[in-house]
Structure formats: C-alpha cells, structure tokens
C-alpha cells in the first residue's frame, strides 16, 4: 500500500494542474428531480413519480448561473436512484457537472464504526466507482463530508482509508476529480479559528496530498447559531478556505453551503449578498473551484442537527415560491 501511495504522489503535479485548470467556476445546487407547478420547480414529492422531471429542466429556465448539480451517495445507495442515462443526457449534455457526495459513514462515524464496517464501505465505493465509469465527461466526487467528528479528526487510520478511497476511484475513472471534505467545526464567534482547524491535521497526512482539492462545508440556522454567527458565515468560509489552501497547497471547494431561512429569511438573503463580495477573493486567495448550495428547494421531511430548521435550507420553498435569497444567489459568479 505504501508503494502505491508513493507512486501516486509522483503524479501530484499533474493532478494539481487538472484541478487548477478546470475551465469553469462551479456554482451548484442540491437536487435531482422536481415537480413543475405554478411557481416553477417545486419539491419533487409534490407530484406522482411519472410527472417528475430532471432538476436541470427547471434550472435552465430559473437560474442561469448554476452549472453543477449535487446528489448524495449514502450507505443504501442504488444505481437506479440516479440513472446513468439521465446523468449523461440531462446533466452532462446540458452543461451541468454532476457533484457526487459520498456519505457512507454519515453521523454514525466513529473509530469503532469505521473499523467494523470497512469492508462494506469499500464494497459500496467500488460499486460507485464502476458506476462513475459510465458517466461521460467531467464529474466531481466529494468523499466523506464532515468525517472530522466523534473522535475522527485525528485518526491516522481514517487518513489511510481516505487515501485508499481516492486511489480506488482513480483506478476506475481517471477523469473523476476527487477531494476529501472537512466539516468547519469550532468556535463560530471567530472568523479565523486556527486552533480548531489544526485539530484535523493528523487525519490529512496522505489523503490531502492525494486529493485534487480540499472541500469543506458551512451550515447555520437560528436553532443552533446566533444572528452574528450566521451573518459571519461568508467571512468564516473565506478564512477557512485560505487556511486550507495555505496549509495543504491544494485548490478548495465549498462542498455545500446551508443557511436555513427558518425564522431568518432576511439573514439567508444577507449571507448570499455577502458571498457575492467574498467569492472573487476566495477564487484568488484560496483557489476556490466552486460553491454548492445544499438544497435548491426546501425538503419538508428533512431531519438532522438543526432540527426544524433543516426543512428550510433551500432558496425556494417546497411549493416553488422563490425566497428573498433567490435573487442574491442568482448573482453569484
């Protein structure tokens, strides 16, 4: 395994150029299929399966700056969730780059859970890598988002696992652009939070070097955060991206940004207005490759850490109505 790692490290300059010279800045949104109603696209479960359509059909009409779409590969993922022919015809051919977020361990992640389930993890990853081979054109893979929790932030074993994961994907699909993904955890009252960010360094010895980019996420909601913490999200994202770029000498990617509009529609709007100012800086100072919106449309049945606020991460309501933040996100470039 060490020989393979060292052999792969020799290819790093080429990989870095590959990631750095992608000819587009990616602006993505989360979703796959939608319903079309009186307000345009709406939550996909608002209509029968037979009447649903690809999200890209709506994006072409509604939000011209978006050129990527993200979907999640979870533990029970099946290939027919995201049929290859739809990805090739409705995404690739229409100019949308697919972003695959590989989230096998999810919130169950821990040293014990990872050790117990390595074989199952790699079985799914291999199945996914073979699936990627069938997709024509550019594709982005974000591995194990928010892995750095539950005692995993300093795991050398998980660092090796992620390095092996990158090697496996590249073995089956050399056109895939792959990166590991940190959760931005720490003291959100600070913009520059080097103490908490440095806690992850032991888990990035090999995997960061093999990654085409280092990804990270930012999620905020009034159920967990103060108004000031939410409004500071773009500046915190800028600082974290600069830190990652400086420390690991790799491009960065904002894997998903989630600002809940729950009791905070104006806050959500202000955050994306501020991102218009900081994105040009992030591109230049942190070699940011892209930004991806967690959900394009609200998901009424979504549950998680942010409780009720999880249902309101979109820039459109479940019925398709545009939120005040919609036009601000539309201005991102």
C-alpha positions as CSV (number, residue, x, y, z in Angstrom):
1,X,0.0,0.0,0.0
2,X,2.8,2.4,0.9
3,X,4.4,1.7,-2.6
4,X,1.1,2.6,-4.3
5,X,0.8,5.8,-2.3
6,X,4.3,6.9,-3.1
7,X,3.8,6.0,-6.8
8,X,0.7,8.1,-6.8
9,X,2.4,11.0,-5.1
10,X,4.7,11.3,-8.1
11,X,1.6,12.2,-10.1
12,X,0.6,15.1,-7.9
13,X,1.8,17.9,-10.1
14,X,-0.4,16.6,-12.9
15,X,-3.4,16.2,-10.6
16,X,-2.9,19.7,-9.2
17,X,-2.9,21.1,-12.8
18,X,-6.0,19.1,-13.6
19,X,-7.9,20.6,-10.6
20,X,-6.5,24.1,-11.0
21,X,-7.2,24.4,-14.7
22,X,-10.9,23.3,-14.8
23,X,-12.3,25.8,-17.2
24,X,-15.3,26.8,-15.2
25,X,-16.1,28.0,-11.7
26,X,-18.7,25.7,-10.4
27,X,-21.9,27.0,-8.9
28,X,-24.0,24.0,-7.9
29,X,-27.3,23.2,-6.2
30,X,-28.5,20.1,-4.5
31,X,-31.3,18.1,-6.0
32,X,-32.1,15.6,-8.8
33,X,-35.8,15.6,-9.8
34,X,-38.5,18.2,-9.3
35,X,-42.2,18.8,-10.0
36,X,-43.3,21.7,-12.2
37,X,-46.1,23.7,-10.7
38,X,-47.5,27.3,-10.9
39,X,-44.3,28.6,-9.2
40,X,-42.0,26.6,-11.5
41,X,-40.0,23.8,-9.9
42,X,-41.2,22.6,-6.5
43,X,-40.4,19.7,-4.1
44,X,-40.3,16.5,-6.1
45,X,-42.7,14.6,-3.9
46,X,-45.5,17.1,-4.6
47,X,-46.4,15.1,-7.7
48,X,-46.5,11.5,-8.8
49,X,-43.2,9.9,-9.9
50,X,-44.4,9.7,-13.5
51,X,-44.8,13.5,-13.6
52,X,-41.4,14.4,-12.2
53,X,-38.7,15.8,-14.3
54,X,-34.9,16.4,-14.0
55,X,-33.9,19.4,-12.0
56,X,-31.8,20.7,-14.9
57,X,-35.1,21.3,-16.9
58,X,-36.0,23.8,-14.3
59,X,-32.5,25.3,-13.8
60,X,-32.3,26.2,-17.4
61,X,-35.3,28.4,-17.1
62,X,-35.0,29.7,-13.5
63,X,-31.4,30.2,-12.5
64,X,-28.8,30.8,-15.3
65,X,-25.7,31.0,-13.2
66,X,-25.9,27.4,-12.0
67,X,-23.7,24.9,-13.9
68,X,-23.5,21.9,-11.5
69,X,-25.9,19.7,-9.5
70,X,-25.1,17.7,-6.4
71,X,-26.5,14.3,-5.3
72,X,-25.7,12.2,-2.3
73,X,-24.4,8.6,-2.3
74,X,-25.5,7.2,1.0
75,X,-25.0,3.8,2.6
76,X,-28.0,2.2,0.9
77,X,-27.4,3.9,-2.5
78,X,-28.7,2.1,-5.6
79,X,-27.6,3.0,-9.1
80,X,-31.2,3.4,-10.2
81,X,-31.5,6.4,-7.9
82,X,-29.5,8.5,-10.4
83,X,-29.7,6.6,-13.7
84,X,-26.6,6.9,-15.9
85,X,-28.7,7.8,-19.0
86,X,-30.3,10.8,-17.1
87,X,-26.9,12.0,-15.8
88,X,-25.4,11.8,-19.3
89,X,-28.4,13.2,-21.2
90,X,-29.9,15.7,-18.8
91,X,-26.8,16.8,-16.9
92,X,-23.7,16.4,-19.0
93,X,-25.1,17.2,-22.4
94,X,-27.0,20.2,-21.0
95,X,-23.8,21.6,-19.4
96,X,-24.2,20.6,-15.8
97,X,-21.4,18.9,-14.0
98,X,-22.5,16.2,-11.5
99,X,-21.2,16.5,-8.0
100,X,-21.4,13.2,-6.1
101,X,-21.2,13.5,-2.3
102,X,-20.1,10.1,-0.9
103,X,-21.6,9.9,2.6
104,X,-21.4,6.2,3.6
105,X,-20.5,6.5,7.3
106,X,-22.7,9.5,7.9
107,X,-23.4,10.5,11.5
108,X,-22.6,7.0,12.7
109,X,-18.9,7.7,12.1
110,X,-16.5,6.8,14.9
111,X,-13.3,4.8,15.1
112,X,-15.2,1.7,16.1
113,X,-17.9,2.0,13.5
114,X,-15.3,2.6,10.7
115,X,-13.2,-0.4,11.8
116,X,-16.2,-2.6,11.9
117,X,-17.6,-1.6,8.5
118,X,-14.5,-1.0,6.3
119,X,-15.3,-4.0,4.0
120,X,-18.9,-2.8,3.4
121,X,-17.7,0.7,2.8
122,X,-15.2,-0.3,0.2
123,X,-17.7,-2.7,-1.5
124,X,-20.1,0.3,-1.9
125,X,-17.2,2.6,-3.0
126,X,-16.1,0.0,-5.7
127,X,-19.7,-0.3,-6.9
128,X,-19.9,3.5,-7.1
129,X,-16.5,3.8,-8.9
130,X,-17.7,1.4,-11.6
131,X,-20.9,3.5,-11.9
132,X,-18.7,6.6,-12.5
133,X,-17.1,4.9,-15.4
134,X,-20.4,5.0,-17.3
135,X,-20.8,8.8,-16.9
136,X,-19.3,10.7,-19.8
137,X,-17.4,13.9,-19.1
138,X,-16.4,15.9,-16.1
139,X,-17.5,14.8,-12.6
140,X,-16.7,15.8,-9.1
141,X,-16.5,13.4,-6.1
142,X,-16.6,14.7,-2.5
143,X,-15.6,12.0,0.0
144,X,-16.9,11.5,3.5
145,X,-18.2,15.1,4.3
146,X,-17.9,16.1,8.0
147,X,-15.8,13.0,8.8
148,X,-13.9,15.0,11.4
149,X,-16.3,14.4,14.3
150,X,-16.8,11.8,17.0
151,X,-13.1,11.3,17.6
152,X,-12.2,11.0,13.9
153,X,-10.4,14.4,13.4
154,X,-7.0,13.0,14.4
155,X,-7.5,9.4,13.0
156,X,-4.4,8.3,11.1
157,X,-6.3,5.1,10.1
158,X,-9.1,7.1,8.5
159,X,-6.4,9.2,6.7
160,X,-5.2,5.9,5.1
161,X,-8.7,4.8,4.4
162,X,-9.4,8.1,2.5
163,X,-6.1,7.8,0.6
164,X,-7.1,4.3,-0.4
165,X,-10.5,5.6,-1.4
166,X,-9.1,8.2,-3.8
167,X,-6.8,5.5,-5.3
168,X,-9.7,3.2,-5.9
169,X,-11.8,5.8,-7.6
170,X,-8.9,7.0,-9.8
171,X,-8.2,3.3,-10.7
172,X,-11.7,3.0,-12.3
173,X,-12.2,6.6,-13.5
174,X,-9.2,8.8,-14.2
175,X,-11.5,11.7,-15.2
176,X,-13.0,12.0,-11.8
177,X,-11.9,15.0,-9.7
178,X,-11.8,13.8,-6.1
179,X,-11.4,15.6,-2.7
180,X,-11.9,14.9,1.0
181,X,-14.3,17.1,2.9
182,X,-14.0,18.6,6.3
183,X,-16.7,20.0,8.5
184,X,-16.0,23.5,9.6
185,X,-16.4,22.8,13.3
186,X,-15.2,25.1,16.1
187,X,-15.9,28.5,17.6
188,X,-18.2,30.3,15.2
189,X,-17.8,33.5,17.2
190,X,-14.4,33.7,15.5
191,X,-13.6,34.3,11.8
192,X,-10.1,32.8,12.0
193,X,-10.2,29.6,14.1
194,X,-6.8,28.1,13.6
195,X,-6.8,26.1,16.9
196,X,-9.9,24.1,15.9
197,X,-8.9,23.7,12.3
198,X,-5.4,22.4,13.3
199,X,-7.1,19.6,15.2
200,X,-7.7,17.9,11.8
201,X,-4.2,17.8,10.6
202,X,-3.3,14.2,11.7
203,X,-6.2,12.9,9.5
204,X,-4.9,14.6,6.4
205,X,-1.3,13.4,6.0
206,X,-1.8,11.3,2.9
207,X,-5.3,12.0,1.9
208,X,-4.8,15.7,1.5
209,X,-1.8,15.1,-0.8
210,X,-3.7,12.7,-2.9
211,X,-6.8,14.9,-3.2
212,X,-7.4,17.1,-6.2
213,X,-8.9,19.6,-3.8
214,X,-9.8,20.0,-0.2
215,X,-13.5,20.5,0.4
216,X,-15.4,21.9,3.4
217,X,-18.9,22.8,4.4
218,X,-20.7,25.6,6.2
219,X,-24.1,25.2,7.8
220,X,-26.0,27.6,10.0
221,X,-29.5,28.1,11.4
222,X,-31.1,30.1,14.2
223,X,-31.9,26.8,16.1
224,X,-28.1,26.5,16.7
225,X,-26.4,29.8,15.9
226,X,-26.7,33.5,16.7
227,X,-27.5,36.1,14.2
228,X,-23.9,37.3,14.2
229,X,-22.6,33.8,13.6
230,X,-24.9,33.4,10.6
231,X,-24.0,36.7,9.1
232,X,-20.3,36.0,9.5
233,X,-20.6,32.7,7.5
234,X,-19.1,34.1,4.3
235,X,-16.1,35.6,6.1
236,X,-15.6,32.4,8.1
237,X,-15.8,30.4,4.8
238,X,-13.2,32.8,3.3
239,X,-10.9,32.3,6.2
240,X,-11.2,28.5,6.3
241,X,-10.6,28.3,2.6
242,X,-7.5,30.4,2.8
243,X,-6.3,28.3,5.8
244,X,-6.8,25.0,3.9
245,X,-5.2,26.3,0.7
246,X,-2.1,27.6,2.6
247,X,-1.7,24.5,4.7
248,X,-2.2,21.9,2.1
249,X,-1.3,23.7,-1.1
250,X,-4.4,22.5,-2.9
251,X,-7.5,24.1,-4.5
252,X,-10.5,24.3,-2.3
253,X,-14.2,23.6,-2.8
254,X,-17.2,24.8,-0.7
255,X,-18.9,21.4,-0.9
256,X,-22.2,22.7,0.5
257,X,-23.5,25.9,2.0
258,X,-26.7,25.6,4.0
259,X,-28.2,28.7,5.5
260,X,-31.7,28.0,6.9
261,X,-34.4,30.5,6.2
262,X,-36.4,29.3,9.2
263,X,-37.3,32.4,11.1
264,X,-34.5,34.0,9.2
265,X,-35.3,34.8,5.6
266,X,-33.5,38.1,5.6
267,X,-30.5,36.6,7.2
268,X,-30.3,34.0,4.5
269,X,-30.6,36.8,1.9
270,X,-27.8,38.8,3.5
271,X,-25.5,35.9,3.6
272,X,-25.7,35.3,-0.1
273,X,-25.4,39.0,-0.7
274,X,-22.1,39.0,1.2
275,X,-20.9,35.9,-0.7
276,X,-21.1,38.0,-3.8
277,X,-18.3,40.1,-2.3
278,X,-16.1,37.4,-0.9
279,X,-16.2,34.8,-3.8
280,X,-13.8,36.7,-6.0
281,X,-11.4,36.9,-3.1
282,X,-11.8,33.1,-2.4
283,X,-11.1,32.3,-6.0
284,X,-7.8,34.2,-5.9
285,X,-6.5,33.7,-2.4
286,X,-7.7,30.1,-1.9
287,X,-8.0,28.8,-5.5
288,X,-11.7,28.1,-4.8
289,X,-13.1,25.8,-7.5
290,X,-16.8,26.1,-6.7
291,X,-19.6,26.6,-4.3
292,X,-22.6,24.3,-3.9
293,X,-26.0,25.0,-2.3
294,X,-27.1,22.2,0.0
295,X,-30.7,22.2,-1.3
296,X,-32.2,24.2,-4.2
297,X,-35.7,23.6,-2.9
298,X,-36.8,23.1,0.7
299,X,-37.2,19.5,1.8
300,X,-40.1,19.3,4.2
301,X,-39.2,15.9,5.6
302,X,-35.5,16.6,6.2
303,X,-34.2,16.0,9.8
304,X,-30.9,16.5,11.5
305,X,-28.7,18.5,13.8
306,X,-30.5,21.8,13.1
307,X,-34.0,20.3,14.0
308,X,-36.9,22.1,12.4
309,X,-34.6,24.5,10.5
310,X,-33.3,21.5,8.4
311,X,-36.5,21.8,6.3
312,X,-35.6,25.3,5.1
313,X,-32.2,25.2,3.5
314,X,-33.4,25.9,0.0
315,X,-33.7,29.2,-1.8
316,X,-37.1,28.1,-3.0
317,X,-40.0,27.0,-0.7
318,X,-41.4,23.5,-1.2
319,X,-44.2,24.9,-3.2
320,X,-41.7,26.5,-5.6
321,X,-42.1,30.1,-4.4
322,X,-38.8,32.0,-4.5
323,X,-37.4,33.2,-1.2
324,X,-35.7,36.7,-0.9
325,X,-32.4,34.9,-1.1
326,X,-33.1,33.5,-4.6
327,X,-32.0,36.6,-6.5
328,X,-28.9,37.1,-4.3
329,X,-27.8,33.5,-5.1
330,X,-28.5,34.2,-8.7
331,X,-25.9,37.0,-8.7
332,X,-23.1,34.6,-7.6
333,X,-20.5,34.1,-10.3
